[in-house]
Amino acid sequence: MNDRKVPKIRFGEYDKEWVSKSFGNTFDIMSNNTLARDNLNDEVGEALNVHYGDILVKYGEYIDATKDEFQFVTDLDIVEKFKSSWLKDGDIIIADTAEDETVGKCTEIVGVGDKKVIAGLHTMPCRPKEKFSPKYLGYYLNSDCYQNQLRALMQGVKVLSISRGGIQDTKITVSDNAKEQKEIGHFFSSLDDKIKYEEHKIKMLSVLKATMLTKMFPKQGCNKPEIRFQGFSTPWEQRKLGECGKTFTGLSGKTKEDFGHGDARFVTYMNVFSNPIADKDKVEAVEIDQSQNCVKYGDVFFTTSSETPEEVGMSCVWLENTENTYLNSFCFGYRPSINIDPYFMAYVLRSEKVRKKIVFLAQGISRYNISKNKVMEIEIPLPSIDEQKRLGSYFTNLDNLITLHQQKLKKLKNIKRACMKKMFV
């Protein structure tokens, strides 16, 4: 049974073995143009152009000529020159050159209709000699079952390529049942639609968050935000961080051998850098050391250096009650001494107004640093505690929603990755 040419996962009604043919017996390879990006137009032209860079980066297993973005060929003579190779529905365009092992990635084109579409620079346009169900070949040819054959054909050092002659003898193993092909193509395209929806949702929510971080905190020279919850009208105060709390240091006196073991934990640099609210799971092991500063609920952490001034002084808030937890040595801590909502603090420090002040303090050339004493001189805007809580809750819920969609996206991508391995031969 293991030698039968059948996929590990299959729709229930099918049990016939799949058929193997050579690439050369399955496809006719057509001509492509060699136009570079600067010879193409982003808005209008005589024909749509499929560039290899878009196959590698932008396009998925299939492209729809009715709605996906293309560049255009403007020279009518070139369009007519390649008339015999104008693409049709079901044609495959392979990227035959890349800087890594993505060479060989391909896309199937659908929705061509009466449009003029030409395969561009470093592509290998291929037309099936027999009819396949839409999108089926696009997914099969990008599966490991087929792509693993191409790795042995790759030539080059800095730039890898696959020759038209070399690909001819690779094996194409496919179902010869049009209904099964259709179900597989529909399954994966539906999965891709769900993935695209989650990606779009994350993008829209992230844009909303960035906008609200600008509009729900006062701009420079103002004491009220542009957008505000109903029921609040009192001007915000301006308070220096140094007036509202004190700093403390991260781990000190440690060597590389001290990390990776022990019953204590420390908050990593990337945890601070990446999250307005620290992730309790992104901590690492270290030995218990009573001479170190333990972090407490409501503490704020700041990174002290970065490769760019725009990323220096990133902050997050610790909202856990844990023992023997320290801060990494490339950050410093800040403990408020007045009543500030910690969720509000997490987001006000990442608002446009406060971030500009922190970035202004960055010093350096190849690496940028900030002084914690200078950071303590920064003024932050503070509304009433009730308004702080409303704002903190709003942005926390927004972040939780973004995280939920990120988790859904990750799950969908894992499902697709697993199915791409097991639903082809």
N, C-alpha and C positions, 0 to 999 in steps of 0.2 A: 504493500500500500504506500510505503514511503517513497517509492520510485515513480508513482503515478504523478502526472503533471496536473495537479489540482492544488488550489490555494488552501491554506490552513483554515481560513475563515471564508465561508461562502453562504450565499443565500440558499435557503433550504431546498428549493425545488430542483437545483442543478447538481448533477453528479458526473457528467461527461468530462473526460480528460480535455485539457487545453491543447492547442496545436502549436508546434514550433516551426518557424521558418527563419531564414536568414533575413537580415535587414534589407539586403539587396533585392530579395524576392518579394519584399513587402512594400518597399517605397521606391519611387523615382525621385532622385535629387535634382532640384532645379537651380536656377541662377539667382544670385543675390547682387545688390549694388554694393559699392564700397564708400558710400558717402559718410564723412565724419559729421560730428554734431554741428559744427559751424556751417555746414552746407545744407542744414535742415531748418525748417521753420516751425515754431511752436504753435502757430495759430491757423494759418491757411496754406493751401498748396494744391497740387494736382493729384497727389496720391498720398495715402497713409504709409508710414514707414515703420518697420519693426527693427529697432536697433538692438544689438546684442546686449548692451549695457542695461536696457530695460528688461530684457528676458532674465538677466542675472539678478536684478535688484527689485524691479517694480512689478513685473507680471507674475501671476501664479501659473498653475498648470494649464489654464486656458485664458484667452483674451476674447472679449466681445467687442467686435468692431462697431457696434451700435452705441456703446456707452463708455468704453475704456479710453484713456488718454493716449494719443499718439503724437509723434512729430510728423511733419509733412515734407514731401519732396516737391520743390517748386519748379524744377526744370522739366517741362513737358517732353523734351527729347529723351531724357533719361527714363521717364515713365513709359514712353512708347518702346524704347529699346528693350525693356524687360516685360513686354506685353505677354509673351509666352509663359512667363513665370509669375504673373499676377496671382496672388493667393486666393484660394477658395475655401469655403467651409470645410473643416476637417483636416486641412493641411497642418503640418507640424513644422515649427521653426526652432532649430537647435542653435544654441550659442556654442560655436566651435572654438572659442578662445576665452580665457579668463586668467586672472592672476593666481587662482587657487583651484581646488578640485571641484568648484561649481561649474567648471567647463563641462559641457554636455547637458546642462539644464535646458529644458525646452518648454515650449508653450504651444498649445493647439489653438487655432483661430476659429471662431464661430461668428455668426451674424454679419458676414461679409456682404451678402446681397449683391447689389450692383456697384459697390464701392471698389475703388482701385487701391489695392494694398500690395506693397512690395517688401520683401525681406531685405534687411540692410546689412551694414558692415559686420563682418565676422559672424555671419549666420549661415546655417545650412537649411534652406527650405526644402521640405520633403512632402511629396504627395502620395498617399496610400494608393496601392494598385487595386484595392478592393474597398468597399464601403464599410466603415466602422460607425458604431453609434456615437453621437456627439459627446465629446469630452473624455471618452474612454481612453483613447490613446494618450491624451495629455497627462492623465494620471499614471497610466502604466509606465510610460517612458521616463517619468520622474521618480518611479519607485526604485528602491534598492535592488529589486530583482533584475532590473535592466541596467541601472546606473553602475552597479558593481562591475559590469563587463567593460565599461568605458575607462575605468581607472587604469587598466593595463595598457590602454591605447594612448594615454596622455604623453605628450612630448614637450620638452622645454624645461627651462630652469626658473627664470623670473616670471615668464608668461607661459602658461600651458595651453596646448591646442590638441584638437583631434582632427585627423585628416578624413576626407571623404572616402578615400580608398580603404582606410583602416576600419571604418564603421560598417562597411558592407557585410562583413562576415559575422557580426554580432547576431545573437539569437533573439528573435521576437517570439515570446510564448504568450498566446492570447486565447481567450474563449472565442469559439467560432459561432456562438449563439448570440444573435443580435439583441435578444431580450435581456440576457445576462449582462452584456456590455452596457445596455441602457441603464439597468438598475445600478450597476457599479458607478457609472458616470454620474447618475442622479444622486446617489448616496454621497459621493465625495463633493459634488458641487453644492449640495444642500449643507453639508458640513462647513464648507468654505463660506457660504452665505452667513452662517451663524458666527463664524470667526470674524468676518468683516463687520458684522453688526456690533460685536463686543468691542472690536478695535475702534469703531466709530463712536460708540458710547463712551469709551474711556477718553478719547480725544475731546469730545464735546464737554464732558465733565471736567477735564483738566483745564480747558479753556475757560469754563465758567469759574472754576476755582481761582485761576490767575486773575481774571477780571475782578472778582469780588475781593481778592486780596489788595487790589488797587483802589476799589471804590468804597469798601466798607471800613477803611481806616483813613483818618484825615491825611490830606496831602500836605506837603511842606508849606508852612505859613498859615495853615487852617487849623481850627480847633473843633471842626465837625466833619464827619465823613459825608461823601456824596450820596451814598445809599445807607439807610438806617432803618432799624426795626421800629415799627409803630409804637408810640408811647415814650420814646426817648428824645429829648431835645436839649438837655444840659450840655454845655461845652465840655470837651475833654480836657483833662489836665496834661501837663508835660512834666515828667519826672525823670531825673537822671537815674540810670541803673544803680549807680553807686550809692544813691540815697535810699534805695529800696531793698538792698541786700548786700551780701558779701561774697567774694570769690574764694575758691579753694582749688588746689592743684590735683592733677590726676596722678597716676602711679609714678613713683620715682624710685631710683636706686635699683632698678631691675635689669637683668640680663636676659638674653634670648632663652637661656636654659630654665628660667623661672616660669615660663609660660607653657600652656598646653596640658597642665596637670594641676591637681589640687582641688580643694573643696570651695574655694572662693570663685567669684566670677568678675569679669570686667566688661564694661560697655565699649564696643569697638569704635574706632574712628568712623568707619563707613556707616555704622548704625546712626551715629550723630549726624553725619553729613546727609544721609538719605531721607531721614524721617523727622517731621515736625514733632511727633511723639515717638519716643524711643521704642523699638521693638524688643520686648522682654526676652524673646528667643534668640536674638542676635547678640549674645554675650559669649565670652570664651573663658576657659579655665585658667586659674592662677592659684598659687598657694595663699592661704590665709596669712595676712600680715597686719598685725594690730597697729603698726605705725602709719598705715595708709588711711586716707580719707574715704570713709564709706559714703555712698550716695544715699539720699533719702527721697521719699515721695515729694514731688514738686520741684526738685532740683532742675536747673537748666544747664545744659552743656554747650560749649562753643568749641568748634575746631579752631586751631591756632595758625594753620598754614594750608596752602593749596598751590596748585600750579598756575592758577589764574586769579586775578584780583576779584572777579565776579563770584568766585566760589569760596572765598576766604570767609571765616567767621560764621559758617553755617551753624545753626543751633537746633537743639531739640530739648524736650522736657521729659523727665523720668517720672512715670506714674505707677511705680510698683513699690510695695513694702517688702523688701528682701534684705536679708542679712549678708554681710561679707561680700558686698558688691562694690566694685571700684570703677573709676573712670580711667580710660587709657591715657597714656602719657602725652599724646599729641593733642589733647584737649584740656580746657580748664572748666571748672564748675562754678555755678552761681546759685546761691541760696537766698531767695527773697525773704525779707524780714517783715514785710507788710502783707496784708491780705490781697493777693492777686490770684485770680482764677487761673490755674495752671494750663487749662486748655486754651484760654485766651492768650496767655503768654507764649504758648507754642506757635500761634499764628501771627501775633503782632510782630514778633521778631523776624518773621518771614514776609512781612508786608513790604510793599515797594519802598515806602518812606524810610523804614528802619534799615532795610537792606542797603539802600544807597548810602546811608551814613556809615555802615560797617565797611562797605567796599571802599569808601573814601579813605579809610584808615590803613588799607593794605600797603605794605612796603616790601620792596624786593625787586629782583630782575627775573631770574629763572624760576624762583619760587617765592611766593608772597606770604608774609606773616602779619599778624596783628598783635598789638600789645593789649593785655587784659585791662591794664589801667586806663588806656584810651577808650576801650569799650565801655568801661564803667562811667565815662563822661557822656556817653550817648543818652539823649533824652528819648523816652518812649511815650506815646500818647496813652492815657488811661481814662476810660469812662467809669461810670459807677459800677460796682461789683455786679449788679443785676444785668447791666448791658454786657459786661465782660462775659458772664455766663451764657447769655444768648448767643454772642458771637462765637465763643468757644464751642458750644454745642452745634452751631450751624456748620462750622468748618470741619469739626470732627465727623459729623454725619456725612458730609460731602466726601471726606477722605475714606470713610467706611464704604460708601457706595462705589467709589473708584476701586477700592481693594476688592470688593465683591465681584465687579466685572472683570478685574484682572485675574481673579481666581477662576472664573468661568472661562475666560480666554485660555488660560493655561491648561485647564482640563480638556477643552475642545482640541487644542493643538496636540495634547498627548494622545487623545483618541485617534486623531488623524494620523499621527506618526505611527502608532501601533497598527492601524488598519492598512496603511501604505505598505507595511512590511508583510502583512499576513493575508491580504486579499488579492495578491498577485503571485505569479509563479516565476 
